[in-house]
Amino acid sequence: MRVAVVDYGVGNIFSVISALSHLKIDFEVDLDGTKINKSDVVLVPGVAAFGLGMQNISESGQRNSIQKHFESGNPLIGLCLGAQMFLESSEESEGVEGLSFIPGLVKKLDRNKCAVPHQGWAKVKFNERTKKSLSLEDSYFYFSHGYRMEVEKADSHLAESAHGLERILAVYKVDNVLGVQFHPERSGETGLKFLSEILSTDIV
């Protein structure tokens, strides 16, 4: 299995490649889209503004390669901003279109319901179908975000969390696309186990 890690100039690329190296997963870092088309799995991480992320992957040539990978039906995984960019748009960057692979929006966390941003550990509750695919139980993972995802297809919701009174969609899956709001690469041994399993099972 060949994994392409999309480096578009923002976020936590070092943490991701360190985690993959620890897990002894065969990967290459993509800077311009050329590695994406040669890979079995594409991993899009990120910690930055939605608009900046979309601008960078468009200017680098990676957007077209990610689009072709999505259309091929091969596994596509997004972490935090990566998962958000797979949706249609974000309140963080009005007027900027997302990749629109998945029907859904990104909305600002409600300050009347929780502290913003959501920074720290929170319990993630996986649904029973997901627990059959992964050997993980409900576990704590590390979050760092000020916006939450709304994905239209309810049956695509694999895991949820909460921050104050806000419900957080933690993991979604639609066809070959898996989106993860938290940061498994920064979530210790549990996060490493989660990364290993989503890259080695048929969950995507």
BAFI-3210 file (N, C-alpha, C; in Angstrom, 3 decimals, decimal comma, padded with zeros to 6 digits):
// residues 204
n [1|2|3|4|5|6|7|8|9|10|11|12|13|14|15|16|17|18|19|20|21|22|23|24|25|26|27|28|29|30|31|32|33|34|35|36|37|38|39|40|41|42|43|44|45|46|47|48|49|50|51|52|53|54|55|56|57|58|59|60|61|62|63|64|65|66|67|68|69|70|71|72|73|74|75|76|77|78|79|80|81|82|83|84|85|86|87|88|89|90|91|92|93|94|95|96|97|98|99|100|101|102|103|104|105|106|107|108|109|110|111|112|113|114|115|116|117|118|119|120|121|122|123|124|125|126|127|128|129|130|131|132|133|134|135|136|137|138|139|140|141|142|143|144|145|146|147|148|149|150|151|152|153|154|155|156|157|158|159|160|161|162|163|164|165|166|167|168|169|170|171|172|173|174|175|176|177|178|179|180|181|182|183|184|185|186|187|188|189|190|191|192|193|194|195|196|197|198|199|200|201|202|203|204]
n.u [000,837|000,629|000,980|000,131|001,010|-000,387|001,192|000,564|001,602|000,619|-000,115|000,216|002,232|004,640|004,045|002,264|003,796|005,689|004,139|003,304|005,766|006,539|004,667|005,573|004,590|004,400|005,058|004,873|005,680|003,718|004,140|003,292|001,284|002,151|002,848|000,462|-001,125|000,154|-000,367|-001,985|-003,563|-004,638|-003,766|-004,901|-003,926|-004,027|-003,964|-005,298|-006,699|-009,706|-009,989|-007,318|-006,189|-007,603|-006,764|-004,002|-003,816|-004,917|-003,206|-000,868|-001,265|-002,186|-004,889|-006,272|-005,147|-005,991|-008,714|-008,886|-008,012|-010,054|-012,199|-011,380|-012,072|-010,429|-009,086|-009,502|-008,458|-009,123|-007,819|-008,840|-008,626|-008,322|-010,442|-012,552|-012,258|-013,098|-015,784|-018,516|-018,428|-017,330|-018,057|-015,944|-014,533|-016,047|-017,624|-015,700|-015,250|-015,374|-013,834|-015,985|-016,628|-018,238|-021,605|-022,186|-021,501|-019,291|-019,388|-019,225|-018,232|-020,525|-020,346|-022,011|-022,522|-020,183|-016,620|-014,504|-011,579|-012,057|-009,947|-008,052|-008,436|-011,018|-013,773|-014,482|-017,177|-017,839|-019,987|-021,908|-021,555|-019,110|-017,420|-017,322|-015,698|-013,341|-011,044|-011,182|-012,488|-014,805|-012,975|-010,500|-009,466|-007,342|-008,325|-008,375|-009,802|-012,024|-014,324|-017,096|-018,170|-020,882|-022,450|-024,560|-025,678|-026,942|-026,335|-023,708|-022,248|-019,813|-018,677|-019,028|-018,546|-018,404|-018,400|-018,647|-021,895|-022,077|-022,534|-020,249|-019,289|-017,241|-016,075|-016,626|-017,874|-018,178|-018,733|-015,681|-014,410|-013,071|-013,476|-011,945|-012,275|-010,719|-007,253|-005,508|-002,790|-001,737|-002,632|-001,505|-000,895|-003,413|-004,326|-002,414|-003,029|-005,586|-004,989|-003,410|-005,315|-007,322|-005,901|-005,344|-007,570|-010,785|-012,297|-012,281]
n.v [-001,200|002,114|005,335|008,680|011,691|014,758|017,713|020,927|023,251|024,210|023,725|020,630|018,890|017,639|016,244|014,352|012,855|011,869|010,198|008,283|007,241|006,078|004,048|002,520|002,742|002,780|005,633|008,693|012,139|014,557|017,362|018,677|017,364|015,239|012,850|011,911|010,684|008,291|006,783|004,573|005,298|008,484|011,001|013,813|016,199|018,981|022,245|025,172|028,192|027,757|028,980|029,615|027,085|025,941|027,694|027,167|024,398|024,580|026,298|024,827|022,691|020,397|020,107|019,228|016,688|015,435|015,469|013,691|011,368|010,965|010,511|008,121|006,262|005,325|005,132|008,048|010,219|012,646|014,847|016,917|020,109|019,078|017,204|018,999|020,503|018,726|019,078|021,297|024,115|026,736|028,587|029,966|031,029|032,874|032,578|030,998|028,059|024,651|021,395|019,824|017,094|015,793|016,240|018,896|021,261|023,606|024,941|027,672|027,194|027,600|030,224|030,601|028,129|026,798|026,960|028,753|028,634|025,023|023,313|020,727|017,603|015,251|013,021|010,545|009,017|006,090|004,669|001,582|000,108|001,018|000,201|-002,473|-002,590|-001,410|-002,002|-000,333|001,089|003,524|006,474|008,886|011,698|014,139|017,447|020,386|023,067|025,550|025,369|023,366|020,336|019,745|017,161|015,979|013,353|011,271|008,620|008,476|009,259|008,292|008,622|010,586|013,543|015,851|019,281|021,309|022,384|021,878|019,685|017,580|016,423|013,817|011,817|011,017|009,041|008,613|006,702|006,330|008,151|009,381|011,372|013,070|014,819|015,251|015,053|012,412|011,951|013,391|012,278|010,426|006,951|005,838|007,354|006,660|003,977|004,215|005,536|003,572|001,529|002,654|002,871|000,303|-001,304|-002,086|000,182|002,498]
n.w [000,000|-000,942|000,349|-000,099|001,326|001,531|001,268|001,558|002,432|004,869|008,345|010,184|009,161|009,894|012,266|011,265|009,388|011,127|012,739|010,835|010,110|012,528|012,614|010,608|008,005|004,512|002,804|000,868|000,632|-000,862|-002,930|-005,175|-006,533|-008,075|-006,802|-005,909|-007,884|-008,149|-005,977|-003,596|-001,440|-000,396|001,826|003,420|005,454|007,849|009,346|009,390|007,925|006,077|003,523|002,866|002,762|000,556|-001,436|-001,531|-002,284|-004,769|-006,200|-006,172|-007,830|-006,768|-006,329|-008,667|-008,940|-006,576|-007,061|-009,276|-008,020|-006,168|-007,948|-009,009|-007,160|-005,226|-001,828|000,163|002,573|005,034|007,450|010,029|008,860|006,288|006,119|006,295|003,944|002,018|001,912|000,894|001,444|003,737|006,671|007,595|005,482|003,524|000,379|-000,762|-002,486|-001,520|-002,037|-002,560|-002,603|-000,871|000,145|002,207|004,900|006,579|009,741|012,058|015,435|018,113|020,261|022,378|023,267|023,784|024,506|022,302|020,385|020,074|021,881|022,786|024,627|023,971|024,411|022,038|020,512|018,924|016,422|016,417|014,084|013,150|015,189|014,694|012,512|013,335|016,006|018,116|021,102|022,467|022,813|023,949|022,073|020,477|019,831|017,748|016,770|015,357|014,041|012,945|011,312|009,116|007,761|005,291|004,877|007,184|007,763|007,234|009,371|011,455|013,952|016,919|018,935|021,713|022,651|025,223|024,897|022,282|019,564|017,991|014,902|014,543|012,930|009,565|006,816|003,412|000,754|-000,816|000,765|003,755|006,554|009,239|012,186|014,484|015,666|014,999|014,828|016,870|019,137|020,892|021,820|021,325|019,181|017,261|016,935|015,859|013,417|012,185|011,865|010,194|007,914|007,232|007,104|005,589|005,947|004,503]
ca.u [000,000|001,372|000,224|000,633|000,634|-000,447|001,773|000,215|002,222|000,005|-000,507|000,989|002,762|005,691|003,405|001,662|004,818|006,309|003,240|003,360|007,083|006,480|003,841|006,246|003,720|005,086|004,425|005,642|005,095|003,426|004,224|002,773|000,290|002,731|002,866|-000,919|-001,627|000,882|-000,607|-003,221|-004,318|-004,210|-004,040|-004,851|-004,026|-004,049|-004,438|-005,200|-007,983|-010,290|-009,661|-005,885|-005,974|-008,095|-005,882|-002,706|-003,885|-005,233|-002,021|000,199|-001,623|-002,655|-006,353|-006,668|-004,721|-006,896|-009,987|-008,760|-007,929|-011,420|-013,009|-010,928|-012,666|-009,418|-009,291|-009,124|-008,638|-008,847|-007,698|-009,155|-008,916|-008,476|-011,810|-013,461|-012,152|-013,829|-017,181|-018,830|-018,031|-017,109|-018,330|-014,666|-014,062|-017,242|-017,403|-014,693|-015,817|-014,560|-013,671|-017,363|-016,759|-019,289|-022,582|-022,085|-020,970|-018,495|-019,991|-018,495|-018,713|-021,366|-019,743|-023,015|-022,612|-018,886|-015,457|-013,982|-011,671|-012,044|-008,528|-007,779|-008,883|-012,447|-014,142|-015,118|-018,049|-018,009|-021,213|-021,673|-021,045|-017,692|-016,705|-017,132|-014,595|-012,152|-011,008|-011,195|-013,680|-014,890|-011,666|-010,190|-008,581|-006,995|-009,001|-007,932|-010,603|-013,030|-015,463|-017,571|-018,664|-022,251|-022,546|-025,995|-026,099|-026,812|-025,728|-022,263|-021,636|-019,232|-018,328|-019,370|-017,989|-019,108|-017,600|-019,697|-023,208|-021,994|-022,297|-019,163|-019,124|-015,820|-015,635|-017,644|-017,433|-019,079|-018,053|-014,235|-013,895|-013,149|-013,100|-011,693|-012,121|-009,651|-005,892|-004,968|-001,321|-001,382|-003,469|-000,809|-000,984|-004,753|-004,359|-001,603|-003,809|-006,655|-004,377|-003,020|-006,479|-008,027|-005,056|-005,129|-008,834|-011,609|-013,218|-012,368]
ca.v [000,000|003,367|006,474|010,021|012,703|016,008|018,866|022,129|024,417|024,643|022,704|019,766|017,819|016,905|015,302|013,271|011,953|011,195|009,113|007,240|006,604|005,226|002,894|001,821|002,783|003,250|006,870|009,751|013,465|015,173|018,820|019,274|016,496|014,149|011,609|011,509|009,780|007,021|006,241|003,831|006,077|009,876|011,550|015,272|016,766|020,438|023,139|026,536|028,701|027,040|029,670|029,465|025,701|025,770|028,455|026,495|023,162|024,949|026,882|023,822|021,634|019,216|019,992|018,379|015,313|014,916|015,243|012,463|010,248|010,779|009,932|006,750|005,396|004,903|005,754|009,443|010,497|014,017|015,103|018,283|020,965|018,225|016,682|020,117|020,924|017,784|019,520|022,296|025,483|026,974|029,940|030,609|031,711|033,065|032,710|030,035|026,726|023,508|020,390|019,393|015,649|015,348|017,280|019,333|022,590|023,799|026,064|028,155|026,755|028,598|030,687|030,497|026,726|026,220|027,833|028,717|027,361|023,767|022,950|019,780|016,213|015,004|011,627|010,262|007,854|005,455|003,885|000,135|-000,380|001,351|-000,635|-003,795|-002,461|-001,046|-002,637|000,729|001,459|004,970|006,873|010,319|012,154|015,558|018,335|021,775|023,638|026,538|025,131|021,986|019,854|019,244|016,289|015,764|011,956|010,868|007,299|008,606|009,675|007,127|008,907|011,927|014,014|017,034|020,329|022,073|021,963|021,669|018,339|017,605|015,259|013,497|011,011|010,667|008,234|008,537|005,952|006,147|009,325|009,362|012,646|012,969|016,165|015,321|014,827|011,141|012,028|014,084|011,662|009,363|005,580|005,601|007,968|005,841|002,773|004,624|005,762|002,272|000,737|003,215|002,668|-001,115|-002,019|-001,652|001,238|003,432]
ca.w [000,000|-001,036|000,876|-000,405|002,312|000,786|001,959|000,806|003,044|006,130|009,307|011,056|008,321|010,596|013,186|010,482|008,843|012,270|013,127|009,816|010,223|013,722|012,284|009,499|006,830|003,309|002,359|000,243|000,801|-002,149|-002,926|-006,409|-007,153|-008,865|-006,024|-005,629|-008,917|-008,065|-004,641|-003,339|-000,461|-000,269|003,155|003,381|006,810|007,778|010,406|008,859|007,466|004,949|002,275|002,585|002,356|-000,810|-002,323|-001,675|-003,074|-006,150|-006,830|-006,240|-008,770|-006,037|-006,367|-009,791|-008,657|-005,554|-007,751|-010,059|-007,079|-005,669|-009,018|-009,249|-006,142|-004,253|-000,522|000,375|004,000|005,444|008,886|010,444|007,714|005,116|006,127|006,038|002,547|001,182|001,879|-000,136|001,795|005,163|007,164|007,878|004,275|002,712|-001,053|-001,227|-002,673|-001,134|-003,074|-002,834|-002,777|000,049|000,459|003,593|005,173|007,787|010,463|013,228|016,742|018,763|021,521|023,441|023,670|024,114|024,330|020,934|019,678|020,811|021,938|023,847|024,520|024,139|024,151|020,755|020,589|017,624|016,335|016,516|012,797|013,072|016,152|014,096|011,554|014,092|017,324|019,120|021,854|022,629|023,314|023,931|021,013|020,582|018,889|017,654|015,682|015,715|013,153|012,968|010,025|008,975|006,585|005,113|005,009|008,589|007,895|007,017|010,628|012,120|015,351|017,377|020,190|022,182|023,272|025,871|024,420|020,835|019,048|017,022|014,037|014,681|011,783|008,588|005,673|002,266|-000,309|-000,605|001,478|005,214|007,152|010,680|012,724|015,492|015,184|015,498|014,891|018,107|020,164|021,603|021,340|020,797|017,865|016,362|016,645|014,950|012,103|011,638|011,476|009,037|006,741|006,973|007,007|004,462|006,388|003,376]
c.u [000,869|000,487|000,903|000,106|000,722|000,057|001,503|000,587|001,592|-000,129|000,610|001,618|003,815|005,100|002,831|002,732|005,574|005,465|003,307|004,694|007,108|005,712|004,433|005,341|004,486|004,376|005,421|004,922|004,931|003,425|003,533|001,764|000,853|002,756|001,455|-001,398|-000,949|000,597|-001,937|-004,153|-003,757|-004,692|-003,832|-005,012|-004,212|-004,576|-004,235|-006,598|-008,416|-009,868|-008,205|-005,575|-006,407|-007,206|-004,583|-002,791|-004,252|-003,985|-000,904|-000,041|-002,168|-004,161|-006,805|-006,310|-005,605|-008,252|-009,954|-008,696|-009,313|-012,275|-012,613|-011,552|-011,678|-009,577|-008,697|-009,464|-008,270|-008,802|-007,921|-009,471|-009,104|-009,890|-012,814|-013,430|-012,833|-015,295|-017,330|-018,351|-017,867|-017,447|-017,035|-014,186|-015,232|-016,871|-016,375|-015,340|-014,838|-014,413|-015,014|-017,473|-017,959|-020,287|-022,511|-021,402|-020,115|-019,003|-019,191|-019,091|-019,440|-020,775|-020,727|-023,137|-021,284|-017,798|-014,926|-012,583|-011,758|-010,617|-008,317|-008,409|-010,381|-012,751|-014,877|-015,905|-018,297|-019,334|-020,892|-021,118|-019,554|-016,879|-016,472|-015,976|-013,280|-012,197|-011,004|-012,540|-013,762|-013,635|-011,514|-009,177|-008,379|-007,648|-008,344|-008,662|-011,604|-014,309|-015,829|-018,166|-020,121|-022,322|-023,979|-026,433|-025,865|-026,125|-024,233|-021,524|-021,131|-018,945|-018,677|-018,644|-018,818|-018,098|-018,586|-021,049|-023,226|-021,756|-021,242|-019,175|-017,628|-015,271|-016,831|-017,035|-018,528|-018,299|-016,569|-013,597|-014,139|-012,658|-013,017|-011,451|-010,964|-008,294|-005,356|-003,457|-000,836|-002,125|-002,835|-001,005|-002,358|-004,879|-003,568|-002,355|-004,933|-006,108|-004,024|-004,219|-007,207|-007,200|-004,892|-006,404|-009,629|-012,619|-013,324|-012,196]
c.v [001,246|004,522|007,765|010,981|014,057|017,156|020,101|023,404|024,926|023,444|021,845|018,605|016,994|015,875|014,102|012,312|011,234|010,009|007,965|006,508|005,649|003,937|002,059|001,681|003,393|004,488|007,766|011,064|014,095|016,695|019,465|018,409|015,280|012,818|011,046|010,458|008,415|006,282|005,508|004,616|007,492|010,413|013,057|015,796|018,283|021,118|024,559|026,994|027,964|027,669|029,529|028,051|025,463|026,517|027,713|025,225|023,448|025,447|025,854|022,770|020,398|019,021|019,060|016,921|014,673|014,606|013,928|011,231|009,930|010,065|008,491|005,752|004,888|005,681|007,156|009,795|011,946|014,125|016,586|019,155|020,144|017,685|017,779|020,536|019,961|018,181|020,707|023,706|025,596|028,413|030,684|031,444|031,840|033,241|031,754|028,663|025,660|022,540|019,753|017,912|015,127|016,483|017,652|020,674|022,575|025,057|026,402|027,581|027,911|028,971|030,657|029,073|026,149|027,276|027,650|029,326|026,173|023,231|021,990|018,414|016,117|013,560|011,509|008,961|007,318|004,691|002,396|-000,438|-000,138|000,481|-002,040|-003,777|-002,169|-001,722|-001,613|000,799|002,986|005,448|008,380|010,621|013,661|016,362|019,720|022,416|024,645|026,385|023,655|021,626|019,422|018,471|015,806|014,333|011,469|009,525|007,309|008,949|008,446|007,362|010,350|012,244|015,208|017,996|021,294|021,513|021,743|020,199|018,457|016,303|014,956|012,724|010,783|009,802|008,221|007,893|005,795|007,281|009,193|010,703|012,535|014,375|016,280|015,020|013,507|011,187|012,741|013,494|010,433|007,989|005,262|006,168|007,176|004,566|003,081|004,824|004,445|001,496|001,328|003,052|001,192|-001,946|-001,493|-000,577|002,323|002,657]
c.w [000,000|-000,585|000,449|000,651|001,621|001,653|001,112|001,582|004,313|007,066|009,855|010,302|009,063|011,548|012,438|009,975|009,962|012,707|012,126|009,853|011,401|013,429|011,156|008,280|005,657|002,775|001,630|000,490|-000,575|-002,023|-004,117|-007,149|-007,855|-008,122|-005,820|-006,618|-008,895|-006,762|-004,542|-002,417|-000,430|001,072|003,105|004,800|006,726|009,019|009,889|008,484|006,203|003,620|001,887|002,126|000,921|-001,806|-002,585|-002,509|-004,527|-006,873|-007,018|-007,322|-008,090|-006,139|-007,489|-009,543|-007,601|-006,168|-008,538|-009,155|-006,521|-006,709|-009,320|-008,276|-005,124|-002,948|-000,408|001,815|004,302|006,949|009,144|009,227|006,449|005,006|005,813|004,574|001,595|001,031|000,916|000,183|003,298|005,524|007,476|006,702|003,309|001,238|-001,627|-001,322|-002,210|-002,296|-003,455|-003,194|-001,994|000,253|001,941|003,714|006,432|008,477|011,717|014,505|017,425|020,129|022,680|023,977|024,150|024,001|022,906|020,938|020,637|020,762|023,103|023,585|024,739|023,786|022,828|020,884|019,181|017,594|016,261|015,211|012,679|014,018|015,616|013,097|012,247|015,453|018,448|019,836|021,862|023,352|023,262|022,831|021,138|019,456|018,898|016,478|016,237|014,903|013,184|011,607|010,128|007,664|006,472|005,374|006,433|008,737|007,604|008,302|011,383|013,593|015,676|018,673|020,639|022,796|023,889|025,441|022,915|020,512|017,955|016,221|013,991|013,487|010,861|007,490|004,623|001,128|000,019|000,202|002,979|005,745|008,661|011,232|013,711|014,849|015,739|015,670|016,148|019,311|020,799|020,985|020,752|019,390|016,847|015,972|015,661|013,535|011,431|011,108|010,273|007,764|006,362|006,888|005,814|004,890|005,331|002,082]
res [m|r|v|a|v|v|d|y|g|v|g|n|i|f|s|v|i|s|a|l|s|h|l|k|i|d|f|e|v|d|l|d|g|t|k|i|n|k|s|d|v|v|l|v|p|g|v|a|a|f|g|l|g|m|q|n|i|s|e|s|g|q|r|n|s|i|q|k|h|f|e|s|g|n|p|l|i|g|l|c|l|g|a|q|m|f|l|e|s|s|e|e|s|e|g|v|e|g|l|s|f|i|p|g|l|v|k|k|l|d|r|n|k|c|a|v|p|h|q|g|w|a|k|v|k|f|n|e|r|t|k|k|s|l|s|l|e|d|s|y|f|y|f|s|h|g|y|r|m|e|v|e|k|a|d|s|h|l|a|e|s|a|h|g|l|e|r|i|l|a|v|y|k|v|d|n|v|l|g|v|q|f|h|p|e|r|s|g|e|t|g|l|k|f|l|s|e|i|l|s|t|d|i|v]
***
